[in-house]
Amino acid sequence: MSVAPVPNGTPGESVLLAARPRVPEHVVYRTFVNETVVLNLETGRYHGVNPIGGRMLEALERAETVADAVGRLGEELRDVALDELERDVCAFCADLLERGLIELSPNGRHG
């Protein structure tokens, strides 16, 4: 099951924040000092993300919902406004979703 997109093709922020994120089995990643490398085993494509993106991915993997991940990141990144962090994490989720690097289930449920 996946999150239904809004008309422009990506889920809206409120839908994303309520969704349960999951890194699928066909995706592996490894964090290094200057970047996190994410590999989609189905496509064979590597994706590099900066340290903040890597931290976002880790927080998403451990969170019950995207909003929970934002809350945890907000505790770490105190110099970033919460609304800005929500926008950044939602944009990151939409990008990961488009690349098949994350799965999002509506209302925090996987099924």
DSSP file (Angstrom, degrees, kcal/mol; ACC not computed):
  #  RESIDUE AA STRUCTURE BP1 BP2  ACC     N-H-->O    O-->H-N    N-H-->O    O-->H-N    TCO  KAPPA ALPHA  PHI   PSI    X-CA   Y-CA   Z-CA
    1    1 A M              0   0    0      0, 0.0     2,-0.3     0, 0.0   110,-0.2   0.000 360.0 360.0 360.0 141.5    0.0    0.0    0.0
    2    2 A S        -     0   0    0    103,-0.1     2,-0.3   101,-0.1   103,-0.2  -0.879 360.0 -86.7-133.3 167.1    1.3    3.5   -0.8
    3    3 A V        -     0   0    0    101,-0.8   101,-0.1    -2,-0.3   102,-0.1  -0.554  46.2-118.1 -73.6 131.3    0.3    7.0   -0.1
    4    4 A A        -     0   0    0     -2,-0.3     2,-0.1     1,-0.1    -1,-0.1  -0.522  31.1-126.3 -70.7 132.5   -2.0    8.4   -2.7
    5    5 A P        -     0   0    0      0, 0.0     5,-0.1     0, 0.0    -1,-0.1  -0.391  14.4-120.0 -77.4 156.8   -0.5   11.4   -4.6
    6    6 A V    >   -     0   0    0      4,-1.5     3,-2.8    -2,-0.1     4,-0.0  -0.400  50.3 -80.5 -81.7 171.9   -2.2   14.7   -5.0
    7    7 A P  T 3  S+     0   0    0      0, 0.0    -1,-0.0     0, 0.0     0, 0.0   0.758 129.0  59.3 -51.9 -31.7   -2.9   15.9   -8.6
    8    8 A N  T 3  S-     0   0    0      2,-0.3     0, 0.0     1,-0.1     0, 0.0   0.496 122.0-102.2 -79.4   0.8    0.7   17.1   -9.3
    9    9 A G  S <  S+     0   0    0     -3,-2.8    -1,-0.1     1,-0.3     0, 0.0   0.248  92.9  86.5 104.9 -13.4    2.0   13.6   -8.6
   10   10 A T  S    S-     0   0    0     -5,-0.1    -4,-1.5    -4,-0.0    -2,-0.3  -0.919  82.1-101.9-121.0 149.6    3.4   13.9   -5.1
   11   11 A P        -     0   0    0      0, 0.0    83,-0.1     0, 0.0     2,-0.1  -0.295  41.7-107.9 -64.0 150.4    1.6   13.5   -1.8
   12   12 A G     >  -     0   0    0      1,-0.1     4,-2.6     4,-0.0     5,-0.2  -0.340  30.4-106.1 -73.4 161.4    0.7   16.7    0.1
   13   13 A E  H  > S+     0   0    0      1,-0.2     4,-2.9     2,-0.2     5,-0.2   0.892 119.1  50.5 -57.3 -44.6    2.6   17.7    3.3
   14   14 A S  H  > S+     0   0    0      1,-0.2     4,-1.3     2,-0.2    -1,-0.2   0.883 112.3  48.0 -65.4 -36.1   -0.2   16.8    5.7
   15   15 A V  H  > S+     0   0    0      2,-0.2     4,-0.8     1,-0.2    92,-0.2   0.918 113.5  48.0 -67.1 -44.1   -0.5   13.3    4.0
   16   16 A L  H >< S+     0   0    0     -4,-2.6     3,-0.9     1,-0.2    50,-0.5   0.917 107.9  54.1 -62.9 -44.1    3.2   12.8    4.2
   17   17 A L  H 3< S+     0   0    0     -4,-2.9    50,-2.4     1,-0.3    51,-0.3   0.829 111.5  45.4 -62.7 -31.6    3.5   13.9    7.8
   18   18 A A  H 3< S+     0   0    0     -4,-1.3    90,-0.5    -5,-0.2    -1,-0.3   0.608  95.5 101.8 -85.3 -12.4    0.8   11.3    8.8
   19   19 A A  S << S-     0   0    0     -3,-0.9    47,-2.2    -4,-0.8    48,-0.2  -0.338  73.3-124.0 -76.5 152.9    2.4    8.5    6.8
   20   20 A R  E     -A  105   0A   0     85,-2.9    85,-2.2    89,-0.2     2,-0.2  -0.864  28.6-144.7 -94.4 120.3    4.5    5.7    8.1
   21   21 A P  E     +A  104   0A   0      0, 0.0     2,-0.3     0, 0.0    83,-0.2  -0.566  20.9 176.2 -86.2 149.9    7.9    5.6    6.4
   22   22 A R  E     -A  103   0A   0     81,-2.0    81,-3.0    -2,-0.2    39,-0.1  -0.958  29.5-135.1-151.9 133.3    9.7    2.4    5.6
   23   23 A V        -     0   0    0     -2,-0.3    79,-0.2    79,-0.2    78,-0.1  -0.808  38.4-127.8 -84.7 118.1   13.0    1.7    3.8
   24   24 A P    >   -     0   0    0      0, 0.0     3,-1.9     0, 0.0    -1,-0.0  -0.184  17.0-109.0 -68.1 161.3   12.1   -1.3    1.5
   25   25 A E  T 3  S+     0   0    0      1,-0.3    16,-0.0     3,-0.0    -2,-0.0   0.752 116.1  62.7 -61.5 -25.2   14.2   -4.5    1.5
   26   26 A H  T 3  S+     0   0    0     14,-0.1    15,-3.4    15,-0.0    16,-0.5   0.353  93.8  77.6 -84.3   8.8   15.5   -3.7   -2.0
   27   27 A V  E <   +B   40   0B   0     -3,-1.9     2,-0.3    13,-0.2    13,-0.2  -0.974  55.9 175.1-121.3 129.2   17.2   -0.5   -0.6
   28   28 A V  E     -B   39   0B   0     11,-2.2    11,-3.4    -2,-0.5     2,-0.3  -0.950   5.1-174.4-126.9 150.8   20.4   -0.5    1.3
   29   29 A Y  E     -B   38   0B   0     -2,-0.3     2,-0.4     9,-0.2     9,-0.2  -0.988  11.8-161.8-145.1 157.3   22.4    2.5    2.5
   30   30 A R  E     -B   37   0B   0      7,-2.2     7,-2.6    -2,-0.3     2,-0.5  -0.998  16.6-138.1-140.4 132.8   25.7    3.2    4.2
   31   31 A T  E     +B   36   0B   0     -2,-0.4     5,-0.2     5,-0.2     2,-0.2  -0.784  23.0 177.1 -96.8 130.9   26.7    6.4    6.0
   32   32 A F        -     0   0    0      3,-3.0    -2,-0.0    -2,-0.5     0, 0.0  -0.647  46.6 -91.2-117.5 178.0   30.1    7.8    5.6
   33   33 A V  S    S+     0   0    0     -2,-0.2     3,-0.1     1,-0.2    -1,-0.0   0.920 122.3  25.2 -59.3 -47.4   31.6   11.1    7.0
   34   34 A N  S    S+     0   0    0      1,-0.2     2,-0.3    16,-0.1    -1,-0.2   0.524 129.9   1.5-101.5  -7.0   30.7   13.3    4.0
   35   35 A E        -     0   0    0     15,-0.2    -3,-3.0    16,-0.1     2,-0.5  -0.989  58.3-119.9-167.0 165.5   27.7   11.5    2.6
   36   36 A T  E     -BC  31  49B   0     13,-2.8    13,-2.6    -2,-0.3     2,-0.5  -0.980  26.3-148.2-113.7 130.0   25.3    8.6    2.7
   37   37 A V  E     -BC  30  48B   0     -7,-2.6    -7,-2.2    -2,-0.5     2,-0.5  -0.874  12.4-166.5-101.1 126.7   25.2    6.3   -0.3
   38   38 A V  E     -BC  29  47B   0      9,-3.5     9,-2.7    -2,-0.5     2,-0.5  -0.951   1.2-163.3-116.3 129.6   21.8    4.7   -1.0
   39   39 A L  E     -BC  28  46B   0    -11,-3.4   -11,-2.2    -2,-0.5     2,-0.8  -0.958  12.1-153.7-118.8 125.7   21.5    1.8   -3.4
   40   40 A N  E  >> -BC  27  45B   0      5,-2.4     4,-2.7    -2,-0.5     5,-0.7  -0.868   9.2-163.8 -92.7 107.7   18.3    0.7   -5.0
   41   41 A L  T  45S+     0   0    0    -15,-3.4    -1,-0.2    -2,-0.8   -14,-0.1   0.747  85.0  58.6 -67.6 -23.7   19.0   -3.0   -5.7
   42   42 A E  T  45S+     0   0    0    -16,-0.5    -1,-0.2     1,-0.2   -15,-0.1   0.874 120.9  24.9 -72.6 -36.7   16.0   -3.3   -8.1
   43   43 A T  T  45S-     0   0    0     -3,-0.4    -2,-0.2     2,-0.2    -1,-0.2   0.652  97.0-131.0-100.2 -18.5   17.4   -0.5  -10.4
   44   44 A G  T  <5 +     0   0    0     -4,-2.7     2,-0.4     1,-0.3    -3,-0.2   0.602  59.3 141.6  76.5  10.9   21.1   -0.8   -9.6
   45   45 A R  E   < -C   40   0B   0     -5,-0.7    -5,-2.4     2,-0.0     2,-0.3  -0.722  41.4-148.9 -94.3 135.6   21.2    3.0   -9.1
   46   46 A Y  E     -C   39   0B   0     -2,-0.4     2,-0.4    -7,-0.2    -7,-0.2  -0.751  10.9-167.2 -95.0 146.0   23.3    4.6   -6.4
   47   47 A H  E     -C   38   0B   0     -9,-2.7    -9,-3.5    -2,-0.3     2,-0.4  -1.000   7.0-151.6-133.9 133.2   22.2    7.9   -4.9
   48   48 A G  E     -C   37   0B   0     -2,-0.4     2,-0.3   -11,-0.2   -11,-0.2  -0.891  13.1-175.1-106.4 135.2   24.3   10.1   -2.7
   49   49 A V  E     -C   36   0B   0    -13,-2.6   -13,-2.8    -2,-0.4     5,-0.0  -0.953  27.2-110.7-126.5 150.0   22.9   12.4    0.0
   50   50 A N     >  -     0   0    0     -2,-0.3     4,-2.5   -15,-0.2     5,-0.2  -0.139  44.9 -89.8 -70.0 171.7   24.6   14.9    2.2
   51   51 A P  H  > S+     0   0    0      0, 0.0     4,-2.2     0, 0.0     5,-0.1   0.845 128.5  50.5 -55.7 -36.8   25.0   14.3    6.0
   52   52 A I  H  > S+     0   0    0      2,-0.2     4,-2.5     1,-0.2     5,-0.1   0.919 110.6  49.5 -68.0 -41.8   21.7   16.0    6.8
   53   53 A G  H  > S+     0   0    0      2,-0.2     4,-2.4     1,-0.2    -1,-0.2   0.889 110.4  51.3 -61.5 -39.3   19.9   13.9    4.2
   54   54 A G  H  X S+     0   0    0     -4,-2.5     4,-2.2     2,-0.2    -2,-0.2   0.900 109.8  48.9 -63.7 -41.0   21.5   10.8    5.7
   55   55 A R  H  X S+     0   0    0     -4,-2.2     4,-2.5    -5,-0.2    -2,-0.2   0.891 110.1  51.9 -65.6 -39.5   20.4   11.8    9.1
   56   56 A M  H  X S+     0   0    0     -4,-2.5     4,-2.7     2,-0.2    -2,-0.2   0.924 109.0  50.5 -61.3 -44.3   16.9   12.4    7.7
   57   57 A L  H  X S+     0   0    0     -4,-2.4     4,-2.3     1,-0.2    -2,-0.2   0.916 111.1  48.1 -61.4 -44.0   16.9    8.9    6.2
   58   58 A E  H  X S+     0   0    0     -4,-2.2     4,-1.4     2,-0.2    -1,-0.2   0.914 112.5  48.8 -62.3 -42.9   18.0    7.3    9.5
   59   59 A A  H  X S+     0   0    0     -4,-2.5     4,-0.9     1,-0.2    -2,-0.2   0.897 111.2  50.2 -64.8 -40.1   15.3    9.2   11.4
   60   60 A L  H >< S+     0   0    0     -4,-2.7     3,-0.6     1,-0.2    -1,-0.2   0.899 107.4  53.9 -64.0 -40.6   12.6    8.2    8.9
   61   61 A E  H 3< S+     0   0    0     -4,-2.3    -1,-0.2     1,-0.2    -2,-0.2   0.829 114.6  40.8 -64.4 -31.1   13.6    4.5    9.1
   62   62 A R  H 3< S+     0   0    0     -4,-1.4    -1,-0.2    -5,-0.2    -2,-0.2   0.541  99.0  95.9 -93.6  -8.3   13.2    4.6   12.9
   63   63 A A    <<  -     0   0    0     -4,-0.9     3,-0.1    -3,-0.6     4,-0.0  -0.496  65.3-144.0 -91.1 152.6   10.0    6.7   13.1
   64   64 A E  S    S+     0   0    0      1,-0.2     2,-0.3    -2,-0.2    -1,-0.1   0.842  91.4   6.5 -75.1 -37.3    6.4    5.6   13.4
   65   65 A T  S  > S-     0   0    0    -45,-0.2     4,-1.7     1,-0.1   -45,-0.2  -0.918  78.3-108.9-138.7 165.6    5.4    8.5   11.2
   66   66 A V  H  > S+     0   0    0    -47,-2.2     4,-2.3   -50,-0.5   -49,-0.2   0.893 120.8  57.1 -61.7 -38.8    7.1   11.2    9.1
   67   67 A A  H  > S+     0   0    0    -50,-2.4     4,-2.4   -48,-0.2    -1,-0.2   0.881 103.6  53.1 -60.3 -38.2    5.9   13.7   11.7
   68   68 A D  H  > S+     0   0    0    -51,-0.3     4,-2.3     2,-0.2    -1,-0.2   0.909 107.9  50.5 -62.2 -41.7    7.7   11.7   14.4
   69   69 A A  H  X S+     0   0    0     -4,-1.7     4,-2.7     1,-0.2    -2,-0.2   0.910 109.1  51.4 -62.5 -42.0   10.9   11.8   12.4
   70   70 A V  H  X S+     0   0    0     -4,-2.3     4,-2.6     1,-0.2    -2,-0.2   0.923 109.2  51.1 -60.4 -44.1   10.5   15.6   12.1
   71   71 A G  H  X S+     0   0    0     -4,-2.4     4,-1.3     2,-0.2    -2,-0.2   0.912 111.5  46.4 -60.2 -43.9   10.1   15.9   15.8
   72   72 A R  H  X S+     0   0    0     -4,-2.3     4,-1.1     1,-0.2     3,-0.2   0.907 113.6  48.2 -65.8 -41.8   13.3   13.8   16.5
   73   73 A L  H  X S+     0   0    0     -4,-2.7     4,-3.2     1,-0.2     3,-0.4   0.877 105.9  59.0 -66.0 -35.9   15.3   15.8   14.0
   74   74 A G  H  < S+     0   0    0     -4,-2.6    -1,-0.2     1,-0.2    -2,-0.2   0.835 101.6  54.9 -61.4 -32.9   14.0   19.0   15.5
   75   75 A E  H  < S+     0   0    0     -4,-1.3     3,-0.3    -3,-0.2    -1,-0.2   0.836 115.7  38.5 -67.8 -32.5   15.5   18.0   18.8
   76   76 A E  H  < S+     0   0    0     -4,-1.1     2,-0.9    -3,-0.4    -2,-0.2   0.862 117.9  47.6 -83.3 -39.3   18.9   17.6   17.1
   77   77 A L    ><  +     0   0    0     -4,-3.2     3,-2.0     1,-0.2    -1,-0.2  -0.541  64.9 161.1-105.0  65.3   18.7   20.5   14.8
   78   78 A R  T 3   +     0   0    0     -2,-0.9    -1,-0.2    -3,-0.3     4,-0.1   0.681  68.1  64.0 -63.5 -19.8   17.5   23.2   17.2
   79   79 A D  T 3  S+     0   0    0     -3,-0.2     2,-0.5     2,-0.1    -1,-0.3   0.467  88.8  82.7 -85.1   0.3   18.7   26.1   14.9
   80   80 A V  S <  S-     0   0    0     -3,-2.0    -3,-0.1    -6,-0.2     2,-0.0  -0.904  86.0-118.2-107.0 129.4   16.2   25.1   12.2
   81   81 A A     >  -     0   0    0     -2,-0.5     4,-2.5     1,-0.1     3,-0.2  -0.375  22.0-124.9 -63.3 141.3   12.6   26.2   12.5
   82   82 A L  H  > S+     0   0    0      1,-0.2     4,-2.7     2,-0.2     5,-0.2   0.878 109.7  51.6 -59.0 -41.6   10.1   23.4   12.8
   83   83 A D  H  > S+     0   0    0      1,-0.2     4,-2.0     2,-0.2    -1,-0.2   0.876 111.2  48.3 -65.3 -35.4    8.0   24.5    9.8
   84   84 A E  H  > S+     0   0    0     -3,-0.2     4,-2.5     2,-0.2    -2,-0.2   0.907 111.6  49.9 -67.4 -41.9   11.1   24.7    7.6
   85   85 A L  H  X S+     0   0    0     -4,-2.5     4,-2.8     2,-0.2     5,-0.3   0.897 108.7  52.5 -64.0 -41.3   12.2   21.2    8.8
   86   86 A E  H  X S+     0   0    0     -4,-2.7     4,-2.6     2,-0.2     5,-0.2   0.933 111.0  47.1 -59.1 -46.4    8.8   19.8    8.0
   87   87 A R  H  X S+     0   0    0     -4,-2.0     4,-2.5     2,-0.2    -2,-0.2   0.922 113.9  47.9 -61.4 -44.3    9.0   21.2    4.5
   88   88 A D  H  X S+     0   0    0     -4,-2.5     4,-2.3     2,-0.2    -2,-0.2   0.919 113.8  45.6 -64.8 -44.5   12.5   19.9    4.0
   89   89 A V  H  X S+     0   0    0     -4,-2.8     4,-2.8     2,-0.2    -1,-0.2   0.905 113.3  50.2 -67.2 -40.7   11.7   16.4    5.3
   90   90 A C  H  X S+     0   0    0     -4,-2.6     4,-2.4    -5,-0.3    -2,-0.2   0.909 111.8  47.8 -63.7 -41.2    8.5   16.2    3.2
   91   91 A A  H  X S+     0   0    0     -4,-2.5     4,-2.0     2,-0.2    -2,-0.2   0.903 112.3  50.0 -64.5 -40.6   10.4   17.3    0.1
   92   92 A F  H  X S+     0   0    0     -4,-2.3     4,-2.7     2,-0.2    -2,-0.2   0.916 110.8  49.6 -62.8 -44.5   13.1   14.7    0.9
   93   93 A C  H  X S+     0   0    0     -4,-2.8     4,-3.0     1,-0.2    -2,-0.2   0.917 109.3  51.4 -61.0 -44.2   10.4   12.0    1.3
   94   94 A A  H  X S+     0   0    0     -4,-2.4     4,-2.1     1,-0.2    -1,-0.2   0.895 112.1  47.2 -61.2 -40.0    8.7   12.9   -2.0
   95   95 A D  H  X S+     0   0    0     -4,-2.0     4,-1.5     2,-0.2    -2,-0.2   0.922 113.4  47.2 -67.6 -45.0   12.1   12.6   -3.7
   96   96 A L  H  <>S+     0   0    0     -4,-2.7     5,-2.9     1,-0.2     6,-0.6   0.907 112.1  51.2 -61.9 -41.5   12.9    9.3   -2.1
   97   97 A L  H ><5S+     0   0    0     -4,-3.0     3,-1.2     1,-0.2    -2,-0.2   0.911 107.8  51.9 -61.6 -44.6    9.4    8.0   -2.9
   98   98 A E  H 3<5S+     0   0    0     -4,-2.1    -1,-0.2     1,-0.3    -2,-0.2   0.818 112.0  46.9 -61.8 -32.4    9.8    9.0   -6.6
   99   99 A R  T 3<5S-     0   0    0     -4,-1.5    -1,-0.3    -3,-0.1    -2,-0.2   0.408 115.0-114.3 -91.7   0.7   13.2    7.1   -6.7
  100  100 A G  T < 5S+     0   0    0     -3,-1.2    -3,-0.2    -4,-0.4   -58,-0.1   0.758  82.3 121.8  73.7  24.7   11.7    4.0   -5.1
  101  101 A L  S   <S+     0   0    0     -5,-2.9     2,-0.3    -6,-0.2    -4,-0.2   0.483  71.8  27.7 -99.3  -4.7   14.0    4.5   -2.0
  102  102 A I        -     0   0    0     -6,-0.6     2,-0.4   -79,-0.2   -79,-0.2  -0.988  64.5-144.7-150.6 153.1   11.2    4.7    0.6
  103  103 A E  E     -A   22   0A   0    -81,-3.0   -81,-2.0    -2,-0.3     2,-0.4  -0.962  13.7-160.9-118.7 142.0    7.7    3.4    1.0
  104  104 A L  E     -A   21   0A   0     -2,-0.4  -101,-0.8   -83,-0.2   -85,-0.0  -0.987   0.2-161.7-126.2 127.3    5.0    5.4    2.8
  105  105 A S  E >   -A   20   0A   0    -85,-2.2   -85,-2.9    -2,-0.4     3,-1.0  -0.903  27.9-110.9-108.5 136.0    1.8    4.0    4.2
  106  106 A P  G >  S+     0   0    0      0, 0.0     3,-2.0     0, 0.0   -87,-0.1  -0.257  93.7   9.0 -65.4 150.2   -1.1    6.2    5.0
  107  107 A N  G 3  S-     0   0    0      1,-0.3   -88,-0.2   -92,-0.2     3,-0.1   0.755 126.6 -68.6  54.4  30.5   -2.2    6.9    8.5
  108  108 A G  G <  S+     0   0    0     -3,-1.0     2,-0.4   -90,-0.5    -1,-0.3   0.643 103.1 124.2  71.4  14.7    0.9    5.2   10.0
  109  109 A R    <   -     0   0    0     -3,-2.0     2,-0.4   -89,-0.1   -89,-0.2  -0.883  46.7-155.5-112.5 139.2   -0.1    1.7    8.9
  110  110 A H              0   0    0     -2,-0.4  -108,-0.1     1,-0.1    -5,-0.0  -0.891 360.0 360.0-103.5 142.6    1.7   -0.8    6.7
  111  111 A G              0   0    0     -2,-0.4    -1,-0.1  -110,-0.2  -109,-0.1   0.390 360.0 360.0-164.6 360.0   -0.3   -3.3    4.9
